Amino acid sequence: MFNKTEKLLLHICCMGCGAHIAGELKKNFRVTLFFYNPNIFPENEYNKRLGEAKKIAKKFNLKLIIGKYKHNEWLELIKGNEREPEKGKRCIICYHERLKETAVKAKEIGSDYFTTTLTISPRKDARAISEIGNGLADKYDIKFLDKDFKKQDGFKKTCELSRELGLYRQNYCGCEFSRSGNK
């Protein structure tokens, strides 16, 4: 179905989840990592996650593209939805923003596919991510690898690999609103 000549841009939010997915996708694609997460707060949390992405990119010999950290713009984007629960409207806006940037970047660099690690988390709405990804694929004329990575023990495997590699694992999604108990 896939061959190792096809290029895939993988949006990653953290390497605790991304390392397993990147390793699996590398078996079938030429993978480039894309770290674009304007939602992450505070900035030192963003920098911790970025540091882990750099470490895994080097370890797995993968190219890493770093998107701009635009937290204030992200706050404007989700304004009015700050109190939404996890998987609510705020998250849908956030998924869309990050996937849109990934699709645009994938097209820009000549990737055949784009996808995201977001579906590995039980805290994320994989169906909404699928709908958004497929809609953006149509809009930007690029293929979306529509995969729920938590299936077949994906989340368990990612936690195990994370421990094995000594990766930092945060205890919240990333934004200040998920951190403050709106779960």
C-alpha positions, -999 to +999 in steps of 0.1 A: +000+000+000+027+025+010+063+026-002+094+040+014+097+067-013+065+085-002+071+115+021+050+121+051+049+152+074+041+141+110+027+168+133+040+161+168+029+177+200+051+158+223+077+130+219+063+110+247+036+101+222+055+109+190+084+085+193+064+054+189+044+068+160+075+081+142+092+048+145+062+029+131+057+054+102+093+053+094+088+017+083+066+028+054+074+065+047+102+090+045+091+109+077+097+145+086+086+157+120+067+190+124+066+206+158+038+232+156+021+238+189+010+274+197-013+261+223+014+249+247+017+270+279+038+281+296+067+287+273+091+266+295+067+237+289+068+244+252+106+244+253+107+211+272+086+194+246+106+209+218+138+197+234+124+162+235+114+165+198+150+175+189+164+146+209+142+120+191+147+135+157+185+131+162+181+095+177+158+083+148+177+103+122+146+123+112+144+159+099+125+182+123+107+214+112+098+238+139+068+260+134+065+294+150+053+296+186+024+320+183+006+316+217-010+350+218-025+344+183-037+310+194-054+327+225-073+350+201-083+321+179-100+302+208-113+333+226-147+326+241-140+289+244-116+290+273-139+271+297-149+244+272-141+209+285-114+187+270-126+175+235-150+206+233-150+235+209-117+249+221-100+216+212-117+214+179-104+249+170-069+238+182-069+206+162-079+225+131-052+252+136-024+227+140-036+204+112-041+233+088-005+245+094+007+209+089-012+205+056+001+238+044+037+229+054+034+194+039+023+209+006+050+235+007+078+209+012+064+184-013+052+157+011+028+131-002+009+128+031+004+146+064-008+133+097-007+139+134+002+122+167-029+137+183-050+106+178-028+085+201-042+103+231-073+090+248-079+127+257-084+136+220-114+132+197-100+110+170-132+112+149-130+150+149-093+149+140-101+126+111-129+148+098-106+179+100-077+161+084-097+148+055-113+182+050-079+199+049-066+172+025-093+181+001-088+218+005-050+217+000-049+188-024-027+166-003-033+132+012-041+128+049-030+096+066-062+090+086-052+067+114-063+064+150-029+056+165-043+046+199-058+014+184-039-019+188-025-008+221-009+023+205-012+044+237+002+016+258+031+011+234+039+048+233+040+049+271+063+019+273+087+034+246+086+067+264+097+051+296+124+031+278+138+062+262+135+083+294+113+108+276+095+136+295+057+130+297+035+159+307+003+154+327-019+178+306-026+184+269-006+216+267-028+247+270-034+266+302-070+256+301-064+219+300-039+224+328-063+242+350-088+214+353-112+219+324-109+183+315 
